[in-house]
Amino acid sequence: MKKIFFILICCLFFQLTKAQSCDTIILYDGTIYTGVIKVIGRRIIKFTNCDVKGKPNMVVNREYVKRTNYTNYLFQLEKTQGCDTIILNDGTVFTGVIKGISGKTVTFVNCDVNGKPIIFIYRRDIKKASYTNYLKKVEPLKKDRIEEIIAEQSTINKKSNDRKSDTINSWHIGIIPYQLLTRSSALYVRYDFKKMSLEYRPSYTYATNINQQQIFPVFFYYDNFYFQGINNSLILYFPTHKATKIGLMLSYKHWWHGIKSIDSDNSEFYYGKADSYYLKENRSTVMNGFGAGLEFSYQRVNRKHFDANFFWNASLTYFVSHSYVYSGSESSQFVGNPNYPQKTYPYTETKGRTYFNVTCGFKLGYKKSKH
């Protein structure tokens, strides 16, 4: 009786494999399965085991799958349903057996066996798609709704084809020619994930040697524009609406200036008063600081390999400065006056300083999509 049952099982699998050839599934632990794939889902693969000694029906978690040859499964899909073409805004072309179209995404089995088996794409990233084969197999009522979605997508693309945030994985590298108000230029490298982006931005701050006390002595330190420096920032972006992103920014800054004759922070400038204390010092300073802030980015241009973004940000940085003061020059009427601080040169000075910065600029760069 057992022999007869075994022979029947063998015949059944022979007929099954004759009708549908077996595909190969390799797990990360080295296990190899051969089976007739029935379903490739988002998290699992269901297949009928071609090994008659194993379980007839198998379910494998896709997290454990290292590689899958699903050529025969795809052949059956193509034969019964056919592949449609999907073109993204950045020029990427997919061919696949579409499994579903929702209000936000399109799900399809990739007809390129060298790519990912199942792909999910946001509809807003689709420039053009041929849904001919998919429409053939949906029910009449559902078909009407799908055609409405397709028509709606076509209208959206015509209105704002170039102003959509990236939702596909992409590398970006580019320059920021000049950042207003912070007198700096920068490079940047960014990687776009599905739901966020991470950017590294090194920048250089230029020294302008402007005498600060003649402009806004209340809001800035007198030596502010004498500094040059190197800044390193990490920005974590999150998409908000369409082409807009908001980012959390963390920075490390290293600023310095050589020996300069600079108005001392101890000076008091009250225009029109004859008794104001005036002091200039020859000093050099090095300071290091950590900062945090917010940045808003708006994508103005989005092409296949180029994009342009406008941004503005606000940040707060706390510096620890170390100065070596060589000499000073103060008005002779204050020398020896006990009401004003007397200095002995040379001397060193260490103090904390807080800077509030607001800046804006354009980012121009090359991008490379990764699928």
C-alpha positions as CSV (number, residue, x, y, z in Angstrom):
1,M,0.0,0.0,0.0
2,K,2.8,2.4,0.9
3,K,4.5,1.6,-2.5
4,I,1.4,2.4,-4.4
5,F,0.9,5.7,-2.5
6,F,4.6,6.6,-3.2
7,I,4.1,5.8,-6.9
8,L,1.0,8.0,-7.1
9,I,2.9,10.9,-5.5
10,C,5.7,10.5,-7.9
11,C,3.3,10.5,-10.8
12,L,1.6,13.6,-9.5
13,F,4.9,15.5,-9.2
14,F,5.9,14.3,-12.7
15,Q,2.7,15.7,-14.1
16,L,3.2,19.0,-12.2
17,T,6.8,19.5,-13.3
18,K,5.9,18.5,-16.8
19,A,3.2,21.3,-16.9
20,Q,5.3,23.8,-15.0
21,S,9.1,23.6,-14.8
22,C,10.8,24.0,-11.4
23,D,12.6,27.2,-10.3
24,T,15.5,27.4,-7.8
25,I,15.4,29.1,-4.5
26,I,18.6,29.6,-2.5
27,L,18.6,30.7,1.1
28,Y,21.4,32.6,3.0
29,D,22.2,29.5,5.1
30,G,23.0,27.5,1.9
31,T,19.7,25.6,1.6
32,I,18.6,25.0,-1.9
33,Y,14.9,24.3,-2.9
34,T,13.5,23.5,-6.3
35,G,9.8,24.2,-6.8
36,V,7.0,25.4,-8.9
37,I,6.5,29.0,-7.6
38,K,2.8,29.8,-7.0
39,V,3.1,33.2,-5.3
40,I,5.8,35.8,-4.8
41,G,4.5,38.2,-2.1
42,R,5.9,41.1,-0.3
43,R,7.2,39.0,2.5
44,I,6.9,35.3,1.5
45,I,7.3,33.0,-1.5
46,K,4.9,30.0,-1.8
47,F,5.9,27.1,-4.0
48,T,5.1,23.4,-4.6
49,N,8.2,21.4,-3.7
50,C,9.8,19.5,-6.6
51,D,11.6,17.3,-4.2
52,V,9.1,14.4,-3.6
53,K,10.9,13.6,-0.3
54,G,10.1,17.0,1.1
55,K,6.9,18.8,2.1
56,P,4.6,19.2,-0.9
57,N,3.8,22.8,-0.2
58,M,6.4,25.3,1.1
59,V,6.3,28.8,2.4
60,V,9.7,30.7,2.7
61,N,10.2,34.2,4.3
62,R,11.8,36.4,1.7
63,E,14.2,37.8,4.3
64,Y,16.0,34.4,4.3
65,V,16.1,34.2,0.5
66,K,19.6,35.0,-1.0
67,R,18.7,34.4,-4.7
68,T,15.8,33.2,-6.7
69,N,15.6,32.0,-10.3
70,Y,12.0,32.6,-11.1
71,T,12.3,32.3,-14.9
72,N,9.7,29.6,-15.2
73,Y,7.3,31.4,-12.9
74,L,7.7,34.6,-15.0
75,F,7.2,32.6,-18.2
76,Q,3.9,31.4,-16.9
77,L,2.9,34.9,-16.0
78,E,3.9,36.3,-19.3
79,K,2.1,33.6,-21.2
80,T,-1.1,34.2,-19.3
81,Q,-1.0,37.9,-18.5
82,G,1.8,39.6,-20.4
83,C,4.3,42.3,-19.4
84,D,3.4,46.0,-19.3
85,T,5.9,48.9,-19.5
86,I,6.4,51.5,-16.8
87,I,8.5,54.7,-17.3
88,L,9.5,56.8,-14.3
89,N,10.1,60.6,-14.2
90,D,13.9,60.1,-14.1
91,G,13.8,58.0,-17.3
92,T,14.1,54.5,-15.6
93,V,12.1,51.9,-17.6
94,F,10.6,48.8,-16.0
95,T,8.7,45.9,-17.6
96,G,6.5,43.8,-15.3
97,V,3.3,41.9,-14.8
98,I,1.2,44.4,-12.9
99,K,-0.5,42.8,-9.8
100,G,-2.3,45.8,-8.4
101,I,-2.9,49.6,-8.8
102,S,-3.9,51.6,-5.7
103,G,-4.4,55.3,-5.1
104,K,-0.7,55.7,-4.3
105,T,1.3,52.7,-5.6
106,V,1.7,50.3,-8.4
107,T,2.8,46.7,-7.6
108,F,4.2,44.4,-10.3
109,V,6.3,41.3,-10.8
110,N,9.6,42.4,-12.5
111,C,10.0,40.9,-16.0
112,D,13.7,41.4,-15.6
113,V,14.8,38.2,-13.9
114,N,18.1,39.9,-12.8
115,G,16.2,42.5,-10.8
116,K,14.0,42.4,-7.7
117,P,11.1,40.0,-8.1
118,I,8.4,42.3,-6.6
119,I,8.6,46.1,-7.0
120,F,6.4,48.8,-5.5
121,I,6.5,52.2,-7.1
122,Y,4.7,55.4,-6.0
123,R,2.3,56.6,-8.7
124,R,3.6,60.1,-8.5
125,D,7.0,58.9,-9.8
126,I,5.5,57.4,-12.9
127,K,5.8,59.5,-16.0
128,K,4.1,57.0,-18.5
129,A,2.8,53.5,-18.3
130,S,1.2,50.9,-20.5
131,Y,-1.5,49.0,-18.6
132,T,-2.8,47.1,-21.6
133,N,-2.2,43.6,-20.3
134,Y,-3.3,44.4,-16.8
135,L,-6.6,45.9,-18.0
136,K,-7.4,42.7,-20.0
137,K,-7.6,40.6,-16.8
138,V,-9.4,42.9,-14.4
139,E,-13.2,42.8,-13.9
140,P,-15.3,45.2,-15.9
141,L,-16.3,47.4,-12.9
142,K,-12.7,47.4,-11.6
143,K,-11.4,48.2,-15.1
144,D,-13.4,51.4,-15.2
145,R,-11.9,52.6,-11.9
146,I,-8.4,51.7,-13.0
147,E,-8.9,53.6,-16.2
148,E,-10.0,56.6,-14.2
149,I,-6.8,56.4,-12.1
150,I,-4.7,56.2,-15.2
151,A,-6.4,59.3,-16.7
152,E,-6.0,61.1,-13.4
153,Q,-2.3,60.2,-13.3
154,S,-1.8,61.5,-16.8
155,T,-3.3,64.9,-15.8
156,I,-1.1,65.1,-12.7
157,N,2.1,64.4,-14.7
158,K,1.3,67.1,-17.3
159,K,0.8,69.8,-14.6
160,S,3.8,69.1,-12.4
161,N,6.1,66.5,-14.0
162,D,9.3,68.1,-12.7
163,R,8.3,69.1,-9.2
164,K,8.2,65.8,-7.3
165,S,10.4,64.7,-4.5
166,D,12.4,61.6,-5.2
167,T,10.9,58.4,-3.7
168,I,13.3,56.0,-5.4
169,N,16.8,55.3,-4.0
170,S,19.2,57.8,-5.5
171,W,22.7,59.2,-5.0
172,H,23.2,63.0,-5.3
173,I,26.5,64.9,-5.5
174,G,26.8,68.6,-6.2
175,I,27.9,72.1,-5.2
176,I,26.4,75.1,-3.3
177,P,28.1,78.1,-5.0
178,Y,27.4,80.5,-2.2
179,Q,25.4,80.6,1.0
180,L,24.1,84.1,1.7
181,L,24.6,85.7,5.1
182,T,27.1,83.0,6.2
183,R,29.6,83.9,3.4
184,S,30.4,80.2,2.6
185,S,30.5,77.7,-0.3
186,A,29.9,74.0,0.0
187,L,29.8,70.5,-1.5
188,Y,27.2,67.9,-0.7
189,V,26.6,64.1,-1.0
190,R,23.1,62.8,-0.4
191,Y,21.4,59.4,-0.5
192,D,17.7,59.2,-0.9
193,F,15.9,56.4,0.9
194,K,12.2,55.7,0.4
195,K,11.0,57.8,3.3
196,M,14.0,60.0,4.2
197,S,17.3,61.3,2.9
198,L,20.8,61.7,4.5
199,E,23.2,64.4,3.4
200,Y,26.8,65.2,4.3
201,R,27.8,68.8,3.6
202,P,31.4,70.2,4.0
203,S,31.7,73.9,3.6
204,Y,34.2,76.7,3.8
205,T,33.6,80.1,5.4
206,Y,35.4,83.1,3.9
207,A,37.0,85.9,5.9
208,T,35.9,89.4,4.8
209,N,37.7,91.4,7.5
210,I,34.8,93.9,7.8
211,N,34.9,96.1,10.9
212,Q,31.9,94.8,12.7
213,Q,31.3,97.7,15.1
214,Q,30.4,100.0,12.2
215,I,27.5,97.8,11.1
216,F,25.6,95.9,13.8
217,P,27.6,96.0,17.1
218,V,24.6,94.8,19.1
219,F,24.0,91.5,17.4
220,F,27.5,90.3,16.5
221,Y,30.9,90.0,18.0
222,Y,33.3,92.6,16.8
223,D,35.7,89.9,15.2
224,N,32.9,87.9,13.5
225,F,33.9,88.7,9.9
226,Y,37.6,88.1,10.5
227,F,37.1,84.4,10.8
228,Q,37.6,81.7,8.2
229,G,36.7,78.2,8.8
230,I,35.7,74.6,7.9
231,N,32.2,73.3,8.6
232,N,30.9,69.7,8.5
233,S,27.1,69.1,8.6
234,L,24.9,66.1,8.6
235,I,21.3,66.7,7.5
236,L,18.5,64.1,7.9
237,Y,15.6,65.1,5.5
238,F,12.0,64.0,5.6
239,P,9.5,64.7,2.7
240,T,6.6,66.9,3.7
241,H,4.6,67.8,0.6
242,K,5.4,67.2,-3.1
243,A,8.8,68.8,-3.7
244,T,9.4,70.1,-0.2
245,K,11.6,68.5,2.5
246,I,12.4,69.5,6.1
247,G,15.7,68.5,7.6
248,L,17.3,68.2,11.0
249,M,20.9,69.5,10.9
250,L,23.9,68.8,13.2
251,S,27.2,70.6,12.6
252,Y,30.8,70.7,13.8
253,K,32.7,74.0,13.0
254,H,36.4,74.9,13.2
255,W,37.1,78.6,12.8
256,W,40.2,80.7,13.1
257,H,41.9,84.0,12.2
258,G,45.6,85.1,12.3
259,I,47.0,88.1,14.0
260,K,44.5,91.0,13.5
261,S,43.9,94.4,15.0
262,I,40.3,94.0,16.2
263,D,38.0,96.0,18.4
264,S,37.8,94.2,21.8
265,D,34.6,92.9,23.1
266,N,35.3,95.0,26.2
267,S,34.9,98.2,24.1
268,E,31.8,100.2,24.6
269,F,30.4,102.1,21.6
270,Y,27.9,104.7,22.3
271,Y,27.8,107.1,19.4
272,G,27.9,110.7,20.5
273,K,29.3,110.1,24.0
274,A,32.8,111.4,24.6
275,D,33.4,109.0,27.6
276,S,32.9,105.7,25.7
277,Y,35.7,103.2,26.3
278,Y,37.6,102.2,23.1
279,L,40.1,99.4,22.9
280,K,41.7,97.7,19.9
281,E,43.8,94.5,20.4
282,N,46.2,92.5,18.2
283,R,45.0,88.9,18.6
284,S,44.7,85.5,17.0
285,T,41.9,83.1,17.8
286,V,40.9,79.5,17.2
287,M,37.5,78.2,18.1
288,N,35.5,75.0,17.8
289,G,31.8,74.6,18.0
290,F,28.8,72.3,17.8
291,G,25.5,73.4,16.3
292,A,22.0,72.2,15.5
293,G,19.2,73.6,13.3
294,L,16.4,73.2,10.8
295,E,16.6,73.3,7.0
296,F,13.8,73.5,4.4
297,S,14.5,72.3,0.9
298,Y,12.4,72.8,-2.3
299,Q,13.2,70.9,-5.5
300,R,13.0,73.3,-8.4
301,V,14.3,71.0,-11.2
302,N,14.2,67.2,-11.4
303,R,15.8,65.6,-14.5
304,K,17.1,62.1,-15.1
305,H,20.7,63.0,-14.0
306,F,20.4,66.5,-12.7
307,D,18.4,68.4,-10.0
308,A,18.4,71.8,-8.5
309,N,17.1,72.7,-5.0
310,F,16.5,76.0,-3.2
311,F,17.1,75.8,0.6
312,W,17.2,78.0,3.7
313,N,18.1,77.1,7.2
314,A,18.5,78.5,10.7
315,S,21.0,77.1,13.3
316,L,22.5,77.8,16.7
317,T,26.1,77.1,17.3
318,Y,28.0,77.2,20.6
319,F,31.8,77.8,20.2
320,V,34.6,77.6,22.7
321,S,37.3,80.1,21.6
322,H,40.9,80.3,22.5
323,S,42.7,83.6,21.9
324,Y,46.2,84.8,22.3
325,V,46.3,88.6,22.7
326,Y,49.6,90.2,21.8
327,S,49.1,93.9,22.5
328,G,46.4,96.5,22.9
329,S,45.8,100.2,21.9
330,E,43.4,102.2,24.1
331,S,42.6,105.8,24.4
332,S,45.2,107.5,26.6
333,Q,42.5,109.2,28.7
334,F,41.5,105.7,30.1
335,V,44.9,104.5,31.0
336,G,45.0,104.1,34.8
337,N,41.3,104.9,35.2
338,P,39.9,102.5,37.8
339,N,36.5,102.6,36.1
340,Y,37.8,100.7,33.1
341,P,39.5,97.3,32.9
342,Q,43.3,97.4,32.7
343,K,45.1,94.7,30.6
344,T,48.5,93.3,30.9
345,Y,49.9,92.0,27.6
346,P,50.4,89.4,26.3
347,Y,47.6,87.2,27.7
348,T,45.4,84.3,26.8
349,E,41.7,84.2,26.8
350,T,39.2,81.3,26.7
351,K,35.5,81.8,26.6
352,G,32.2,80.4,25.2
353,R,30.4,82.1,22.3
354,T,27.0,81.5,20.8
355,Y,26.2,82.2,17.2
356,F,22.8,82.3,15.5
357,N,22.9,81.8,11.7
358,V,20.3,82.1,9.0
359,T,21.3,81.3,5.4
360,C,19.9,80.4,2.0
361,G,21.2,79.2,-1.3
362,F,20.9,76.9,-4.3
363,K,22.1,73.3,-4.6
364,L,23.1,72.1,-8.1
365,G,24.0,68.5,-8.6
366,Y,24.2,65.2,-10.4
367,K,22.0,62.3,-9.4
368,K,22.2,58.6,-10.0
369,S,19.2,56.4,-9.3
370,K,19.7,53.0,-7.8
371,H,17.3,50.1,-8.3
